[in-house]
């Protein structure tokens, strides 16, 4: 395998680096990297791996582009709203580097497809945004012996690490158990600084390039934390656990991570046509209620357990919040208390 004249021009600034040069660039060209998630972290990861010349890049994502994505998912525009992210992103990546081969998987990563997908690639990048997927990525990577370049963001803080590198520590070594389902809100509920996605995603891309080219010190057995407000970076070390033994994917990752079971949902448009048949319960915070609401009772999620007896039960109940996350948790709580009427979730987004 050689670099064409056009590739030499494209990668000129790599080729003049002694640490990369032609040999390193050819390693990049031969490599295959699978990126899980084409969102806030996935966009910068994909952008820089494409520009760097990773030969084959797989992209796994089944989501569509929405307006709330555009604050941090910089490869999308208003023209892409409602379009599958994988369809929208491929046009820009092809334009960035025509020498890269892209494989698109407009699907959700699952127990059924993870092993076969991972076997086709050298490195897996975890750019997902939920705990069930992170544990699934970890376990599938162990079973296929693939390194995982991990990133996560929360408000103003980001984390980066490399798991299962040369049989090194894994995600489960650092986090043996997931947090309680209602202890870590997602970014649609708590928010996230848009530029943080770019910072952490670029650090992930950097780790991928280091692994492929065998340069620098890989973040294996170390967790890098970055705070965008004070620019503080900390590096924590952790060891490989001797008690973890992954032999298959025969667990329910949603149950393991205490993700509430799917609940019935209703749209705001449908609710308006049948409003008289439901009671409404707003579980958002007080300041959100003051800004806008659609009526009904108001009990913030954190106060729900102490106010169960005050909730009307003469009709089916529509529980609403901003994105549907808190309403789903509220419905799980009401179900545990034996709420008799039908419980339905509504997102105001």
Backbone torsions as a table, in degrees:
resi	resn	phi	psi	omega
1	UNK	NA	134.4	178.9
2	UNK	-129.4	165.5	173.5
3	UNK	-91.9	133.1	176.2
4	UNK	-72.7	169.3	178.4
5	UNK	-60.4	-40.2	179.7
6	UNK	-65.8	-39.4	178.1
7	UNK	-66.7	-38.5	178.3
8	UNK	-60.6	-39.1	177.9
9	UNK	-68.3	-41.6	-178.5
10	UNK	-64.0	-40.7	-174.3
11	UNK	-100.9	19.8	-173.9
12	UNK	-51.7	-43.4	-176.7
13	UNK	-70.8	-21.6	171.1
14	UNK	-77.2	-42.6	-173.0
15	UNK	-64.4	-28.0	-179.3
16	UNK	-88.0	-0.7	171.8
17	UNK	-84.3	123.6	-179.6
18	UNK	-59.7	-33.5	-177.2
19	UNK	-71.6	-20.6	179.6
20	UNK	-111.9	-66.3	178.9
21	UNK	51.7	-162.8	-176.7
22	UNK	-66.2	-39.5	-178.3
23	UNK	-61.4	-44.9	179.6
24	UNK	-66.5	-38.6	179.7
25	UNK	-66.9	-35.8	176.4
26	UNK	-68.1	-34.5	174.4
27	UNK	-62.0	-42.1	177.3
28	UNK	-62.6	-42.8	-178.7
29	UNK	-64.4	-33.9	-179.0
30	UNK	-81.8	-15.2	-171.4
31	UNK	-79.6	157.0	177.7
32	UNK	-129.6	123.1	-175.9
33	UNK	-125.3	131.0	178.2
34	UNK	-105.3	124.5	-179.7
35	UNK	-108.0	120.3	178.6
36	UNK	-94.1	106.6	-179.6
37	UNK	105.4	127.6	178.5
38	UNK	-118.5	42.0	-178.4
39	UNK	-103.6	-135.4	-175.1
40	UNK	-59.6	-43.9	177.6
41	UNK	-82.4	-39.2	-177.1
42	UNK	-61.3	-36.0	-177.8
43	UNK	-60.5	-54.9	179.0
44	UNK	-66.9	-35.5	176.6
45	UNK	-57.9	-50.9	-177.8
46	UNK	-65.2	-38.8	-179.9
47	UNK	-60.1	-48.8	-174.7
48	UNK	-80.0	-31.7	175.3
49	UNK	-68.5	-35.6	176.2
50	UNK	-65.7	-48.7	-179.7
51	UNK	-62.1	-33.8	-177.5
52	UNK	-75.3	-18.0	176.1
53	UNK	96.6	26.4	172.3
54	UNK	-60.5	126.4	-168.9
55	UNK	-62.2	-44.4	-179.9
56	UNK	-131.5	126.8	179.9
57	UNK	-124.1	122.4	174.5
58	UNK	-98.1	142.6	-178.2
59	UNK	-128.5	120.5	179.9
60	UNK	-111.5	116.0	177.2
61	UNK	-168.3	134.4	-179.3
62	UNK	-114.2	11.4	-174.9
63	UNK	-90.4	164.4	174.5
64	UNK	-108.7	162.7	-179.7
65	UNK	-79.9	129.9	175.1
66	UNK	-123.5	165.9	-178.1
67	UNK	-59.8	-37.6	-177.3
68	UNK	-68.5	-14.3	176.8
69	UNK	-73.0	-31.1	-165.6
70	UNK	-68.6	-17.2	179.8
71	UNK	-68.0	-20.7	-177.0
72	UNK	-140.5	-18.9	-176.6
73	UNK	-95.9	84.1	-160.0
74	UNK	-76.4	-4.2	177.5
75	UNK	-87.5	-2.3	-178.2
76	UNK	-111.5	157.0	178.7
77	UNK	-133.2	177.4	177.8
78	UNK	-61.6	-25.6	177.9
79	UNK	-67.9	-17.0	-177.3
80	UNK	-95.2	-1.8	-175.8
81	UNK	-56.7	130.6	-179.9
82	UNK	84.6	-4.2	-178.7
83	UNK	-94.4	145.9	173.9
84	UNK	-55.9	135.2	-179.5
85	UNK	-59.1	-38.4	-179.9
86	UNK	-64.0	-35.0	178.3
87	UNK	-72.4	-39.6	-177.3
88	UNK	-71.6	-38.0	-172.2
89	UNK	-76.2	-29.6	-173.2
90	UNK	-65.4	-33.6	179.4
91	UNK	-62.4	-43.2	-177.5
92	UNK	-73.5	-36.6	179.7
93	UNK	-69.3	-39.1	175.5
94	UNK	-61.0	-38.9	179.6
95	UNK	-69.7	-27.4	-179.8
96	UNK	-76.3	-37.2	-179.5
97	UNK	-155.0	102.8	-178.3
98	UNK	-74.2	-4.7	-177.3
99	UNK	-91.6	1.5	-178.5
100	UNK	-101.0	139.9	176.4
101	UNK	-96.8	123.6	-178.2
102	UNK	-108.5	139.1	173.8
103	UNK	-121.1	122.1	-173.5
104	UNK	-104.4	131.0	176.0
105	UNK	-125.2	97.6	-178.5
106	UNK	-84.7	59.9	-175.4
107	UNK	-138.7	165.4	172.8
108	UNK	-90.7	135.1	176.1
109	UNK	-62.3	134.5	-176.5
110	UNK	-142.7	171.1	175.9
111	UNK	-60.6	-30.5	-175.2
112	UNK	-75.8	-29.0	-174.7
113	UNK	-113.4	-13.2	-171.2
114	UNK	-61.6	-47.3	-176.0
115	UNK	-60.7	-49.0	-178.7
116	UNK	-64.0	-37.8	178.2
117	UNK	-65.5	-48.5	-174.9
118	UNK	-63.7	-32.8	-178.6
119	UNK	-62.4	-23.7	-176.9
120	UNK	-82.9	-6.4	-171.7
121	UNK	-126.4	161.2	-179.7
122	UNK	-89.0	-36.3	-176.0
123	UNK	-136.9	143.3	175.4
124	UNK	-113.8	131.8	175.2
125	UNK	-105.9	120.2	177.9
126	UNK	-92.2	100.6	176.5
127	UNK	-113.9	29.7	-178.9
128	UNK	-80.1	175.7	-175.5
129	UNK	-130.3	22.8	-179.3
130	UNK	-148.7	154.1	-173.9
131	UNK	-70.5	-40.4	177.9
132	UNK	-56.0	-41.5	179.8
133	UNK	-67.4	-38.6	-179.5
134	UNK	-63.1	-42.1	178.6
135	UNK	-71.0	-35.5	176.5
136	UNK	-65.0	-45.1	177.3
137	UNK	-58.2	-46.5	179.9
138	UNK	-57.2	-50.0	-174.5
139	UNK	-68.7	-41.1	178.8
140	UNK	-66.0	-35.4	178.3
141	UNK	-67.1	-37.8	177.4
142	UNK	-63.7	-44.4	-177.1
143	UNK	-69.1	-25.6	179.8
144	UNK	-105.9	0.8	177.9
145	UNK	59.4	50.5	178.4
146	UNK	-115.5	138.7	173.9
147	UNK	-73.2	147.5	179.8
148	UNK	-119.6	124.1	173.6
149	UNK	-96.2	112.4	-169.9
150	UNK	-104.5	143.3	172.5
151	UNK	-146.0	148.6	174.8
152	UNK	-151.2	154.8	179.6
153	UNK	-136.1	148.4	179.3
154	UNK	-151.9	110.4	-179.7
155	UNK	58.0	-97.3	-178.3
156	UNK	-116.8	8.2	-175.5
157	UNK	-122.6	141.4	179.0
158	UNK	-128.7	155.9	178.8
159	UNK	-126.4	143.8	175.4
160	UNK	-139.5	138.6	174.5
161	UNK	-159.1	168.9	174.4
162	UNK	-123.0	122.3	-176.9
163	UNK	-108.9	152.4	174.2
164	UNK	58.7	29.3	179.5
165	UNK	-84.6	116.3	-177.6
166	UNK	52.4	47.3	178.7
167	UNK	64.2	27.4	179.6
168	UNK	-82.7	-171.3	-178.7
169	UNK	-57.5	149.8	-177.9
170	UNK	-114.2	177.2	177.8
171	UNK	-58.6	-39.7	-179.9
172	UNK	-69.1	-24.2	175.4
173	UNK	-66.5	-34.8	-180.0
174	UNK	-85.0	-40.8	-179.0
175	UNK	-128.7	82.4	-178.4
176	UNK	-60.0	-33.5	-179.8
177	UNK	-129.9	145.3	178.0
178	UNK	-74.7	159.5	175.4
179	UNK	-69.3	163.0	175.8
180	UNK	-60.0	145.7	-171.4
181	UNK	-58.5	-29.3	-177.7
182	UNK	-103.1	13.3	-178.5
183	UNK	-95.8	-20.5	-178.3
184	UNK	-126.7	96.3	178.4
185	UNK	-65.0	152.7	175.8
186	UNK	-84.7	173.4	-172.7
187	UNK	-66.7	-23.2	177.8
188	UNK	-70.6	-19.6	179.2
189	UNK	-99.5	-36.4	-172.0
190	UNK	-109.8	-19.0	179.6
191	UNK	89.4	162.6	176.8
192	UNK	-155.5	140.4	176.5
193	UNK	-68.1	122.7	-173.9
194	UNK	-57.2	-44.2	-175.9
195	UNK	-66.4	-23.3	179.1
196	UNK	-60.2	-35.4	177.7
197	UNK	-57.8	-43.0	-180.0
198	UNK	-66.1	-41.1	-179.5
199	UNK	-62.8	-50.9	-176.8
200	UNK	-70.2	-40.0	177.9
201	UNK	-61.3	-38.6	177.8
202	UNK	-67.2	-36.5	176.9
203	UNK	-65.2	-36.5	176.1
204	UNK	-64.5	-45.5	178.9
205	UNK	-60.2	-37.3	178.2
206	UNK	-61.5	-42.3	178.7
207	UNK	-64.4	-39.4	178.7
208	UNK	-60.5	-46.5	-178.5
209	UNK	-64.6	-40.0	177.3
210	UNK	-61.5	-42.0	-179.8
211	UNK	-64.4	-47.1	-177.1
212	UNK	-63.5	-44.2	-175.0
213	UNK	-89.3	-2.3	-179.5
214	UNK	55.7	51.4	179.2
215	UNK	-127.3	157.5	175.8
216	UNK	67.8	-166.3	179.5
217	UNK	-112.9	116.5	-177.8
218	UNK	-74.4	143.4	-178.4
219	UNK	-77.4	51.0	175.9
220	UNK	-90.2	134.9	-177.0
221	UNK	70.6	14.7	179.4
222	UNK	-138.4	143.0	175.6
223	UNK	-116.4	118.5	176.5
224	UNK	-92.4	126.6	173.9
225	UNK	-112.9	142.2	-178.1
226	UNK	-132.6	127.8	177.8
227	UNK	-108.9	116.3	-175.4
228	UNK	-73.3	-18.4	-178.0
229	UNK	-79.4	-38.5	-179.6
230	UNK	-117.1	4.3	179.4
231	UNK	60.4	23.4	179.1
232	UNK	-81.7	132.7	175.7
233	UNK	-119.9	132.8	178.2
234	UNK	-125.8	147.1	-179.7
235	UNK	-124.5	114.5	-179.2
236	UNK	-105.9	138.8	177.1
237	UNK	-98.4	146.3	174.9
238	UNK	-146.2	154.9	-173.8
239	UNK	-107.9	162.8	177.4
240	UNK	-71.6	131.4	178.9
241	UNK	-77.9	141.8	178.2
242	UNK	-96.7	0.0	-176.1
243	UNK	-104.1	-6.6	-177.5
244	UNK	-93.3	128.4	-178.9
245	UNK	-139.7	98.3	-179.5
246	UNK	-92.5	118.2	-179.5
247	UNK	-116.4	-14.8	179.8
248	UNK	-164.5	179.7	179.0
249	UNK	-109.1	26.3	-173.7
250	UNK	-83.5	53.2	171.1
251	UNK	-133.5	159.9	175.2
252	UNK	-91.3	106.5	-174.5
253	UNK	-68.2	-30.1	175.6
254	UNK	-66.0	-43.2	178.3
255	UNK	-65.9	-43.3	179.6
256	UNK	-58.4	-38.6	-179.4
257	UNK	-93.0	9.0	177.7
258	UNK	56.5	39.4	175.3
259	UNK	-77.1	126.8	-179.9
260	UNK	-57.6	140.9	178.1
261	UNK	-60.8	155.2	-179.5
262	UNK	-57.5	132.6	178.9
263	UNK	-115.3	161.0	178.7
264	UNK	-66.8	139.9	-178.6
265	UNK	-122.5	158.7	177.6
266	UNK	-139.2	146.6	176.3
267	UNK	-89.0	158.6	178.9
268	UNK	-63.0	-35.4	-179.9
269	UNK	-65.3	-42.7	179.0
270	UNK	-67.6	-39.4	179.8
271	UNK	-60.0	-40.5	-177.6
272	UNK	-62.8	-27.0	-178.7
273	UNK	-83.9	-12.8	-177.4
274	UNK	-139.7	36.0	-173.1
275	UNK	-59.5	-35.2	-175.5
276	UNK	-67.6	-15.9	-175.9
277	UNK	-90.8	-1.3	-176.4
278	UNK	-129.4	152.0	161.0
279	UNK	-93.4	153.2	-179.3
280	UNK	-116.9	142.9	176.2
281	UNK	-134.3	117.7	178.6
282	UNK	-94.0	118.2	-178.3
283	UNK	-107.6	18.6	177.3
284	UNK	-79.7	176.6	179.4
285	UNK	-76.3	166.7	-176.0
286	UNK	-62.7	-39.7	-178.6
287	UNK	-67.0	-31.9	177.4
288	UNK	-69.1	-39.3	179.1
289	UNK	-61.6	-40.5	-179.2
290	UNK	-65.2	-35.1	-178.0
291	UNK	-72.1	-39.7	-177.0
292	UNK	-169.8	140.4	172.4
293	UNK	-156.9	167.0	-179.4
294	UNK	-114.7	19.7	175.9
295	UNK	97.3	-171.0	179.3
296	UNK	83.7	-177.2	177.4
297	UNK	-72.1	155.5	178.4
298	UNK	-127.3	114.0	174.9
299	UNK	-138.1	105.2	178.6
300	UNK	-54.8	149.0	-175.3
301	UNK	-53.2	-40.6	-178.4
302	UNK	-67.4	-15.6	-179.3
303	UNK	-106.4	4.4	-171.6
304	UNK	-65.1	-45.4	-176.0
305	UNK	-57.9	-32.1	-178.2
306	UNK	-87.3	-0.6	-175.9
307	UNK	-130.0	19.5	-178.4
308	UNK	-56.5	-41.8	-177.0
309	UNK	-68.1	-14.1	-178.9
310	UNK	-90.3	-5.9	-176.1
311	UNK	-82.3	131.0	180.0
312	UNK	-65.3	138.5	-177.7
313	UNK	-128.5	23.8	-179.8
314	UNK	-87.3	-11.8	179.1
315	UNK	-138.6	167.2	170.5
316	UNK	-59.6	148.3	-171.8
317	UNK	-113.7	125.4	172.4
318	UNK	-98.3	117.1	179.9
319	UNK	-100.9	127.0	-175.2
320	UNK	-129.6	153.0	175.4
321	UNK	-152.1	-164.3	-176.3
322	UNK	-70.0	-53.4	-173.1
323	UNK	-114.1	-10.5	-177.2
324	UNK	102.6	-9.5	-178.6
325	UNK	-71.1	-49.5	-179.2
326	UNK	-68.9	-35.3	179.0
327	UNK	-65.7	-34.8	177.6
328	UNK	-65.5	-42.3	177.4
329	UNK	-64.8	-40.5	179.0
330	UNK	-62.1	-40.4	179.2
331	UNK	-64.7	-39.2	176.6
332	UNK	-61.3	-42.2	179.0
333	UNK	-64.2	-45.9	-179.8
334	UNK	-62.9	-37.0	178.2
335	UNK	-63.5	-40.1	178.9
336	UNK	-64.3	-29.0	178.7
337	UNK	-85.8	2.6	175.8
338	UNK	80.3	30.9	178.0
339	UNK	-60.7	127.0	-168.4
340	UNK	-83.7	-35.8	-176.2
341	UNK	-79.4	166.6	178.5
342	UNK	-66.9	140.0	-179.5
343	UNK	-113.0	129.0	-173.3
344	UNK	-131.0	137.9	-178.4
345	UNK	-97.4	142.3	178.3
346	UNK	-135.3	130.2	173.7
347	UNK	-101.6	135.1	179.4
348	UNK	-84.5	-8.2	178.9
349	UNK	-66.8	NA	NA
